[in-house]
Amino acid sequence: MTRTISKSVQNQIQLLLASNMAYEQVMERISGLKKSTLGRQVIKGEFKTAKAVHQYLNGLGYTIGYSGVLKLLKSMNFRAKIKAKKPLLSVKDT
């Protein structure tokens, strides 16, 4: 079953769709000062994942999706790294 979206979120989505804003215009809502602060926090290790950055920005009141955060970090030259999968160890391997 899917969860219902609150009326306020539905209204925000409708307004954004009706305004036909480009992605660049949406990204301009996050100021350069905030971007530099985010970059410093990522480098210092305060944010280890894009999910942590997403939760932080949503907590500050920015309405941005997870994919938007990934694009934001990519524009700041932070690339996502896929974790290498290691095989499980068995009794024979030890």
MOPAC internal coordinates of N, CA, C and O (Angstrom, degrees):
PM7 1SCF
backbone

  N    0.0000 0     0.00 0     0.00 0    0    0    0
  C    1.4397 1     0.00 0     0.00 0    1    0    0
  C    1.5222 1   109.52 1     0.00 0    2    1    0
  O    1.2310 1   121.33 1   -35.51 1    3    2    1
  N    1.3033 1   115.05 1   144.49 1    3    2    1
  C    1.4556 1   119.74 1   178.07 1    5    3    2
  C    1.5150 1   110.53 1   -94.16 1    6    5    3
  O    1.2310 1   121.34 1   -29.25 1    7    6    5
  N    1.3189 1   115.05 1   150.75 1    7    6    5
  C    1.4566 1   119.85 1   177.51 1    9    7    6
  C    1.5212 1   109.41 1   -85.03 1   10    9    7
  O    1.2310 1   120.73 1   -31.50 1   11   10    9
  N    1.3102 1   116.21 1   148.50 1   11   10    9
  C    1.4552 1   119.81 1   177.77 1   13   11   10
  C    1.5248 1   109.35 1   -83.36 1   14   13   11
  O    1.2310 1   121.53 1   -31.39 1   15   14   13
  N    1.3093 1   114.67 1   148.61 1   15   14   13
  C    1.4556 1   121.40 1   179.01 1   17   15   14
  C    1.5208 1   108.06 1   -94.27 1   18   17   15
  O    1.2310 1   120.77 1   -39.72 1   19   18   17
  N    1.3172 1   116.13 1   140.28 1   19   18   17
  C    1.4615 1   119.48 1  -178.84 1   21   19   18
  C    1.5295 1   110.44 1   -65.57 1   22   21   19
  O    1.2310 1   120.91 1   -20.82 1   23   22   21
  N    1.3123 1   115.87 1   159.18 1   23   22   21
  C    1.4678 1   121.47 1  -177.92 1   25   23   22
  C    1.5211 1   111.76 1   -62.48 1   26   25   23
  O    1.2310 1   120.03 1   142.68 1   27   26   25
  N    1.3280 1   117.54 1   -37.32 1   27   26   25
  C    1.4664 1   119.60 1  -178.67 1   29   27   26
  C    1.5300 1   110.89 1   -65.98 1   30   29   27
  O    1.2310 1   120.29 1   139.47 1   31   30   29
  N    1.3290 1   117.05 1   -40.53 1   31   30   29
  C    1.4605 1   120.49 1   178.11 1   33   31   30
  C    1.5208 1   110.08 1   -67.31 1   34   33   31
  O    1.2310 1   120.00 1   140.55 1   35   34   33
  N    1.3265 1   117.61 1   -39.45 1   35   34   33
  C    1.4590 1   120.81 1   177.07 1   37   35   34
  C    1.5196 1   110.81 1   -60.99 1   38   37   35
  O    1.2310 1   120.65 1   137.77 1   39   38   37
  N    1.3273 1   116.36 1   -42.23 1   39   38   37
  C    1.4603 1   120.00 1   179.65 1   41   39   38
  C    1.5255 1   111.46 1   -66.00 1   42   41   39
  O    1.2310 1   119.99 1   140.80 1   43   42   41
  N    1.3389 1   117.63 1   -39.20 1   43   42   41
  C    1.4603 1   120.59 1   178.08 1   45   43   42
  C    1.5234 1   110.91 1   -63.68 1   46   45   43
  O    1.2310 1   120.37 1   138.11 1   47   46   45
  N    1.3171 1   116.90 1   -41.89 1   47   46   45
  C    1.4635 1   121.07 1   179.13 1   49   47   46
  C    1.5161 1   110.18 1   -63.64 1   50   49   47
  O    1.2310 1   120.34 1   136.39 1   51   50   49
  N    1.3232 1   116.95 1   -43.61 1   51   50   49
  C    1.4594 1   120.38 1   179.71 1   53   51   50
  C    1.5212 1   111.32 1   -63.69 1   54   53   51
  O    1.2310 1   120.05 1   140.21 1   55   54   53
  N    1.3356 1   117.50 1   -39.79 1   55   54   53
  C    1.4623 1   120.24 1   178.82 1   57   55   54
  C    1.5250 1   111.49 1   -65.54 1   58   57   55
  O    1.2310 1   120.30 1   138.53 1   59   58   57
  N    1.3292 1   117.04 1   -41.47 1   59   58   57
  C    1.4606 1   119.76 1   178.91 1   61   59   58
  C    1.5231 1   111.60 1   -66.41 1   62   61   59
  O    1.2310 1   120.48 1   140.75 1   63   62   61
  N    1.3260 1   116.69 1   -39.25 1   63   62   61
  C    1.4616 1   119.44 1   178.05 1   65   63   62
  C    1.5214 1   111.15 1   -67.65 1   66   65   63
  O    1.2310 1   120.49 1   141.34 1   67   66   65
  N    1.3207 1   116.66 1   -38.66 1   67   66   65
  C    1.4625 1   120.61 1  -179.04 1   69   67   66
  C    1.5236 1   111.59 1   -70.89 1   70   69   67
  O    1.2310 1   119.79 1   151.48 1   71   70   69
  N    1.3292 1   118.00 1   -28.52 1   71   70   69
  C    1.4641 1   120.31 1  -177.24 1   73   71   70
  C    1.5255 1   112.60 1   -79.06 1   74   73   71
  O    1.2310 1   119.49 1   166.59 1   75   74   73
  N    1.3284 1   118.58 1   -13.41 1   75   74   73
  C    1.4695 1   123.64 1   179.52 1   77   75   74
  C    1.5246 1   111.77 1    52.97 1   78   77   75
  O    1.2310 1   120.69 1  -135.53 1   79   78   77
  N    1.3122 1   116.28 1    44.47 1   79   78   77
  C    1.4612 1   120.16 1  -179.85 1   81   79   78
  C    1.5223 1   109.92 1   -75.82 1   82   81   79
  O    1.2310 1   120.88 1   -41.65 1   83   82   81
  N    1.3280 1   115.92 1   138.35 1   83   82   81
  C    1.4562 1   120.99 1   175.94 1   85   83   82
  C    1.5280 1   109.18 1   -78.13 1   86   85   83
  O    1.2310 1   120.82 1   -16.96 1   87   86   85
  N    1.3199 1   116.03 1   163.04 1   87   86   85
  C    1.4660 1   120.78 1  -178.76 1   89   87   86
  C    1.5320 1   111.05 1   -60.53 1   90   89   87
  O    1.2310 1   120.78 1   141.31 1   91   90   89
  N    1.3472 1   116.11 1   -38.69 1   91   90   89
  C    1.4617 1   120.09 1  -179.38 1   93   91   90
  C    1.5232 1   111.12 1   -62.41 1   94   93   91
  O    1.2310 1   120.35 1   143.08 1   95   94   93
  N    1.3240 1   116.93 1   -36.92 1   95   94   93
  C    1.4579 1   120.34 1   179.29 1   97   95   94
  C    1.5242 1   110.77 1   -68.73 1   98   97   95
  O    1.2310 1   120.46 1   143.83 1   99   98   97
  N    1.3040 1   116.72 1   -36.17 1   99   98   97
  C    1.4640 1   120.03 1   178.25 1  101   99   98
  C    1.5239 1   109.50 1   -66.67 1  102  101   99
  O    1.2310 1   120.04 1   138.87 1  103  102  101
  N    1.3385 1   117.53 1   -41.13 1  103  102  101
  C    1.4554 1   121.27 1  -179.03 1  105  103  102
  C    1.5221 1   111.77 1   -69.05 1  106  105  103
  O    1.2310 1   119.55 1   154.33 1  107  106  105
  N    1.3447 1   118.46 1   -25.67 1  107  106  105
  C    1.4633 1   120.99 1   179.20 1  109  107  106
  C    1.5215 1   111.50 1   -67.18 1  110  109  107
  O    1.2310 1   119.94 1   162.18 1  111  110  109
  N    1.3209 1   117.71 1   -17.82 1  111  110  109
  C    1.4609 1   120.12 1   179.29 1  113  111  110
  C    1.5200 1   111.36 1   -66.35 1  114  113  111
  O    1.2310 1   120.26 1   155.13 1  115  114  113
  N    1.3264 1   117.11 1   -24.87 1  115  114  113
  C    1.4619 1   120.66 1   176.71 1  117  115  114
  C    1.5226 1   106.68 1   -93.17 1  118  117  115
  O    1.2310 1   120.23 1   -65.39 1  119  118  117
  N    1.3068 1   117.17 1   114.61 1  119  118  117
  C    1.4635 1   122.08 1  -172.21 1  121  119  118
  C    1.5244 1   111.67 1   -68.34 1  122  121  119
  O    1.2310 1   121.39 1   -17.32 1  123  122  121
  N    1.3269 1   114.95 1   162.68 1  123  122  121
  C    1.4570 1   120.93 1   178.01 1  125  123  122
  C    1.5147 1   112.16 1   -63.41 1  126  125  123
  O    1.2310 1   120.69 1   145.10 1  127  126  125
  N    1.3321 1   116.29 1   -34.90 1  127  126  125
  C    1.4651 1   120.01 1   178.13 1  129  127  126
  C    1.5252 1   110.63 1   -64.09 1  130  129  127
  O    1.2310 1   120.34 1   138.56 1  131  130  129
  N    1.3303 1   116.95 1   -41.44 1  131  130  129
  C    1.4636 1   120.51 1   178.94 1  133  131  130
  C    1.5292 1   109.73 1   -66.06 1  134  133  131
  O    1.2310 1   120.24 1   142.76 1  135  134  133
  N    1.3533 1   117.15 1   -37.24 1  135  134  133
  C    1.4608 1   120.06 1   179.02 1  137  135  134
  C    1.5238 1   110.79 1   -64.52 1  138  137  135
  O    1.2310 1   120.45 1   137.85 1  139  138  137
  N    1.3315 1   116.74 1   -42.15 1  139  138  137
  C    1.4682 1   118.59 1  -179.79 1  141  139  138
  C    1.5288 1   110.82 1   -67.29 1  142  141  139
  O    1.2310 1   120.74 1   144.09 1  143  142  141
  N    1.3241 1   116.19 1   -35.91 1  143  142  141
  C    1.4648 1   119.89 1   176.80 1  145  143  142
  C    1.5245 1   110.53 1   -65.04 1  146  145  143
  O    1.2310 1   120.54 1   137.14 1  147  146  145
  N    1.3378 1   116.57 1   -42.86 1  147  146  145
  C    1.4678 1   120.46 1   177.73 1  149  147  146
  C    1.5215 1   110.75 1   -61.80 1  150  149  147
  O    1.2310 1   120.70 1   136.25 1  151  150  149
  N    1.3370 1   116.27 1   -43.75 1  151  150  149
  C    1.4575 1   120.01 1   179.67 1  153  151  150
  C    1.5140 1   112.00 1   -59.95 1  154  153  151
  O    1.2310 1   120.58 1   137.61 1  155  154  153
  N    1.3296 1   116.49 1   -42.39 1  155  154  153
  C    1.4577 1   120.61 1   179.19 1  157  155  154
  C    1.5257 1   110.85 1   -64.89 1  158  157  155
  O    1.2310 1   120.58 1   139.86 1  159  158  157
  N    1.3403 1   116.49 1   -40.14 1  159  158  157
  C    1.4604 1   119.63 1  -179.45 1  161  159  158
  C    1.5249 1   111.60 1   -68.61 1  162  161  159
  O    1.2310 1   120.27 1   146.05 1  163  162  161
  N    1.3380 1   117.09 1   -33.95 1  163  162  161
  C    1.4691 1   120.06 1   177.43 1  165  163  162
  C    1.5242 1   109.51 1   -67.97 1  166  165  163
  O    1.2310 1   120.52 1   137.14 1  167  166  165
  N    1.3329 1   116.61 1   -42.86 1  167  166  165
  C    1.4666 1   120.18 1  -179.35 1  169  167  166
  C    1.5280 1   110.92 1   -65.28 1  170  169  167
  O    1.2310 1   120.27 1   139.71 1  171  170  169
  N    1.3298 1   117.09 1   -40.29 1  171  170  169
  C    1.4625 1   120.65 1   179.86 1  173  171  170
  C    1.5211 1   112.26 1   -71.08 1  174  173  171
  O    1.2310 1   119.94 1   163.59 1  175  174  173
  N    1.3291 1   117.72 1   -16.41 1  175  174  173
  C    1.4560 1   120.60 1   177.82 1  177  175  174
  C    1.5113 1   114.35 1    96.24 1  178  177  175
  O    1.2310 1   120.03 1  -169.96 1  179  178  177
  N    1.3382 1   117.55 1    10.04 1  179  178  177
  C    1.4617 1   119.10 1   178.14 1  181  179  178
  C    1.5280 1   111.13 1   -69.72 1  182  181  179
  O    1.2310 1   120.99 1   146.64 1  183  182  181
  N    1.3336 1   115.72 1   -33.36 1  183  182  181
  C    1.4623 1   121.02 1   175.65 1  185  183  182
  C    1.5162 1   107.49 1  -114.98 1  186  185  183
  O    1.2310 1   120.99 1   -64.26 1  187  186  185
  N    1.3131 1   115.71 1   115.74 1  187  186  185
  C    1.4559 1   119.41 1  -178.59 1  189  187  186
  C    1.5227 1   112.25 1   -93.74 1  190  189  187
  O    1.2310 1   120.02 1   156.18 1  191  190  189
  N    1.3322 1   117.57 1   -23.82 1  191  190  189
  C    1.4577 1   120.98 1  -177.25 1  193  191  190
  C    1.5232 1   110.06 1  -132.26 1  194  193  191
  O    1.2310 1   121.46 1   -16.13 1  195  194  193
  N    1.3322 1   114.81 1   163.87 1  195  194  193
  C    1.4617 1   120.15 1   176.00 1  197  195  194
  C    1.5255 1   110.21 1   -67.14 1  198  197  195
  O    1.2310 1   120.51 1   151.70 1  199  198  197
  N    1.3216 1   116.63 1   -28.30 1  199  198  197
  C    1.4639 1   120.08 1   178.22 1  201  199  198
  C    1.5235 1   110.52 1   -63.50 1  202  201  199
  O    1.2310 1   120.40 1   141.23 1  203  202  201
  N    1.3263 1   116.85 1   -38.77 1  203  202  201
  C    1.4655 1   120.52 1   178.43 1  205  203  202
  C    1.5254 1   110.82 1   -65.80 1  206  205  203
  O    1.2310 1   120.31 1   140.35 1  207  206  205
  N    1.3389 1   117.02 1   -39.65 1  207  206  205
  C    1.4666 1   121.01 1   177.09 1  209  207  206
  C    1.5194 1   109.76 1   -64.93 1  210  209  207
  O    1.2310 1   120.57 1   138.70 1  211  210  209
  N    1.3329 1   116.52 1   -41.30 1  211  210  209
  C    1.4644 1   121.51 1   179.67 1  213  211  210
  C    1.5241 1   110.71 1   -61.16 1  214  213  211
  O    1.2310 1   120.25 1   134.11 1  215  214  213
  N    1.3167 1   117.13 1   -45.89 1  215  214  213
  C    1.4602 1   120.46 1   179.29 1  217  215  214
  C    1.5237 1   111.34 1   -65.00 1  218  217  215
  O    1.2310 1   120.24 1   142.86 1  219  218  217
  N    1.3269 1   117.14 1   -37.14 1  219  218  217
  C    1.4615 1   121.37 1   179.28 1  221  219  218
  C    1.5308 1   110.67 1   -64.60 1  222  221  219
  O    1.2310 1   120.46 1   133.03 1  223  222  221
  N    1.3420 1   116.72 1   -46.97 1  223  222  221
  C    1.4666 1   119.94 1  -178.99 1  225  223  222
  C    1.5213 1   111.40 1   -66.36 1  226  225  223
  O    1.2310 1   120.33 1   141.05 1  227  226  225
  N    1.3236 1   116.98 1   -38.95 1  227  226  225
  C    1.4673 1   119.35 1   177.20 1  229  227  226
  C    1.5188 1   110.71 1   -66.30 1  230  229  227
  O    1.2310 1   120.10 1   145.84 1  231  230  229
  N    1.3104 1   117.41 1   -34.16 1  231  230  229
  C    1.4555 1   120.90 1   177.07 1  233  231  230
  C    1.5203 1   112.43 1   -66.70 1  234  233  231
  O    1.2310 1   120.59 1   150.14 1  235  234  233
  N    1.3422 1   116.48 1   -29.86 1  235  234  233
  C    1.4616 1   120.70 1   177.79 1  237  235  234
  C    1.5239 1   112.57 1   -80.00 1  238  237  235
  O    1.2310 1   120.66 1   169.10 1  239  238  237
  N    1.3364 1   116.35 1   -10.90 1  239  238  237
  C    1.4573 1   119.37 1   177.85 1  241  239  238
  C    1.5159 1   114.42 1   105.63 1  242  241  239
  O    1.2310 1   119.65 1  -177.58 1  243  242  241
  N    1.3403 1   118.27 1     2.42 1  243  242  241
  C    1.4573 1   120.61 1   176.23 1  245  243  242
  C    1.5231 1   108.67 1   -78.40 1  246  245  243
  O    1.2310 1   120.24 1   -49.17 1  247  246  245
  N    1.3178 1   117.15 1   130.83 1  247  246  245
  C    1.4635 1   120.30 1   176.86 1  249  247  246
  C    1.5247 1   107.44 1   -94.21 1  250  249  247
  O    1.2310 1   121.02 1   -84.36 1  251  250  249
  N    1.3090 1   115.66 1    95.64 1  251  250  249
  C    1.4588 1   121.86 1  -178.49 1  253  251  250
  C    1.5178 1   107.59 1  -139.73 1  254  253  251
  O    1.2310 1   120.80 1   -39.42 1  255  254  253
  N    1.3130 1   116.07 1   140.58 1  255  254  253
  C    1.4503 1   121.26 1   179.91 1  257  255  254
  C    1.5193 1   111.62 1   -84.96 1  258  257  255
  O    1.2310 1   121.09 1    -7.96 1  259  258  257
  N    1.3153 1   115.51 1   172.04 1  259  258  257
  C    1.4640 1   120.85 1  -178.67 1  261  259  258
  C    1.5245 1   110.87 1   -64.33 1  262  261  259
  O    1.2310 1   120.41 1   137.76 1  263  262  261
  N    1.3389 1   116.82 1   -42.24 1  263  262  261
  C    1.4663 1   119.01 1   179.21 1  265  263  262
  C    1.5214 1   110.68 1   -65.70 1  266  265  263
  O    1.2310 1   120.23 1   147.93 1  267  266  265
  N    1.3181 1   117.18 1   -32.07 1  267  266  265
  C    1.4595 1   120.51 1   175.46 1  269  267  266
  C    1.5182 1   111.84 1   -64.92 1  270  269  267
  O    1.2310 1   120.71 1   142.72 1  271  270  269
  N    1.3279 1   116.25 1   -37.28 1  271  270  269
  C    1.4668 1   120.61 1   177.27 1  273  271  270
  C    1.5239 1   109.71 1   -66.45 1  274  273  271
  O    1.2310 1   120.25 1   139.59 1  275  274  273
  N    1.3373 1   117.12 1   -40.41 1  275  274  273
  C    1.4622 1   119.81 1   177.64 1  277  275  274
  C    1.5218 1   110.70 1   -60.93 1  278  277  275
  O    1.2310 1   120.43 1   137.23 1  279  278  277
  N    1.3357 1   116.79 1   -42.77 1  279  278  277
  C    1.4655 1   120.60 1   178.75 1  281  279  278
  C    1.5226 1   111.06 1   -67.37 1  282  281  279
  O    1.2310 1   120.55 1   142.78 1  283  282  281
  N    1.3200 1   116.55 1   -37.22 1  283  282  281
  C    1.4616 1   121.05 1   177.88 1  285  283  282
  C    1.5246 1   110.45 1   -63.00 1  286  285  283
  O    1.2310 1   120.22 1   133.50 1  287  286  285
  N    1.3229 1   117.18 1   -46.50 1  287  286  285
  C    1.4594 1   120.72 1   178.91 1  289  287  286
  C    1.5280 1   111.20 1   -65.62 1  290  289  287
  O    1.2310 1   120.65 1   144.13 1  291  290  289
  N    1.3305 1   116.36 1   -35.87 1  291  290  289
  C    1.4606 1   120.06 1   178.23 1  293  291  290
  C    1.5209 1   110.47 1   -66.27 1  294  293  291
  O    1.2310 1   120.14 1   142.52 1  295  294  293
  N    1.3416 1   117.33 1   -37.48 1  295  294  293
  C    1.4652 1   120.19 1   178.13 1  297  295  294
  C    1.5230 1   111.26 1   -68.04 1  298  297  295
  O    1.2310 1   120.21 1   158.69 1  299  298  297
  N    1.3265 1   117.20 1   -21.31 1  299  298  297
  C    1.4641 1   122.10 1   177.66 1  301  299  298
  C    1.5319 1   110.84 1   -94.96 1  302  301  299
  O    1.2310 1   120.15 1  -166.67 1  303  302  301
  N    1.3378 1   117.31 1    13.33 1  303  302  301
  C    1.4715 1   125.40 1   178.33 1  305  303  302
  C    1.5203 1   113.56 1    66.02 1  306  305  303
  O    1.2310 1   120.14 1  -148.62 1  307  306  305
  N    1.3140 1   117.33 1    31.38 1  307  306  305
  C    1.4586 1   122.02 1   169.43 1  309  307  306
  C    1.5221 1   106.58 1  -104.84 1  310  309  307
  O    1.2310 1   120.44 1   -62.41 1  311  310  309
  N    1.3093 1   116.76 1   117.59 1  311  310  309
  C    1.4543 1   121.17 1  -177.34 1  313  311  310
  C    1.5255 1   109.78 1  -102.62 1  314  313  311
  O    1.2310 1   121.25 1   -37.53 1  315  314  313
  N    1.3160 1   115.21 1   142.47 1  315  314  313
  C    1.4631 1   119.99 1   176.53 1  317  315  314
  C    1.5215 1   108.64 1   -75.53 1  318  317  315
  O    1.2310 1   120.91 1   -40.97 1  319  318  317
  N    1.3057 1   115.86 1   139.03 1  319  318  317
  C    1.4540 1   121.15 1  -179.74 1  321  319  318
  C    1.5195 1   108.29 1  -114.94 1  322  321  319
  O    1.2310 1   120.71 1   -49.42 1  323  322  321
  N    1.3080 1   116.24 1   130.58 1  323  322  321
  C    1.4557 1   120.90 1   178.33 1  325  323  322
  C    1.5218 1   108.21 1   -82.78 1  326  325  323
  O    1.2310 1   121.14 1   -51.68 1  327  326  325
  N    1.2978 1   115.43 1   128.32 1  327  326  325
  C    1.4585 1   120.71 1  -178.26 1  329  327  326
  C    1.5294 1   109.54 1   -70.63 1  330  329  327
  O    1.2310 1   120.86 1   -48.74 1  331  330  329
  N    1.3242 1   115.97 1   131.26 1  331  330  329
  C    1.4567 1   121.02 1   178.85 1  333  331  330
  C    1.5202 1   109.25 1   -71.06 1  334  333  331
  O    1.2310 1   120.90 1   -48.14 1  335  334  333
  N    1.3105 1   115.88 1   131.86 1  335  334  333
  C    1.4602 1   120.41 1  -179.60 1  337  335  334
  C    1.5242 1   109.06 1   -87.00 1  338  337  335
  O    1.2310 1   121.36 1   -45.62 1  339  338  337
  N    1.3005 1   115.00 1   134.38 1  339  338  337
  C    1.4574 1   120.76 1   179.42 1  341  339  338
  C    1.5208 1   108.60 1  -111.24 1  342  341  339
  O    1.2310 1   120.27 1   -37.12 1  343  342  341
  N    1.3176 1   117.10 1   142.88 1  343  342  341
  C    1.4589 1   118.68 1   179.19 1  345  343  342
  C    1.5267 1   111.13 1   -68.67 1  346  345  343
  O    1.2310 1   121.53 1   -28.69 1  347  346  345
  N    1.3037 1   114.67 1   151.31 1  347  346  345
  C    1.4598 1   119.79 1   177.07 1  349  347  346
  C    1.5268 1   109.73 1   -69.98 1  350  349  347
  O    1.2310 1   120.90 1   -37.38 1  351  350  349
  N    1.3031 1   115.89 1   142.62 1  351  350  349
  C    1.4606 1   120.11 1   178.09 1  353  351  350
  C    1.5215 1   109.29 1   -83.09 1  354  353  351
  O    1.2310 1   121.32 1   -40.45 1  355  354  353
  N    1.2825 1   115.09 1   139.55 1  355  354  353
  C    1.4604 1   119.62 1   176.58 1  357  355  354
  C    1.5283 1   108.64 1  -115.41 1  358  357  355
  O    1.2310 1   120.59 1    -1.79 1  359  358  357
  N    1.2955 1   116.47 1   178.21 1  359  358  357
  C    1.4603 1   121.31 1  -178.90 1  361  359  358
  C    1.5269 1   109.89 1   -65.09 1  362  361  359
  O    1.2310 1   119.90 1   146.33 1  363  362  361
  N    1.3350 1   117.79 1   -33.67 1  363  362  361
  C    1.4573 1   121.23 1  -179.20 1  365  363  362
  C    1.5274 1   111.59 1   -65.75 1  366  365  363
  O    1.2310 1   119.92 1   148.17 1  367  366  365
  N    1.3363 1   117.75 1   -31.83 1  367  366  365
  C    1.4609 1   121.49 1  -175.64 1  369  367  366
  C    1.5204 1   112.46 1   -75.79 1  370  369  367
  O    1.2310 1   119.49 1   159.65 1  371  370  369
  N    1.3021 1   118.58 1   -20.35 1  371  370  369
  C    1.4673 1   119.83 1  -175.52 1  373  371  370
  C    1.4928 1   112.60 1   -93.79 1  374  373  371
  O    1.2310 1   120.10 1   180.00 1  375  374  373

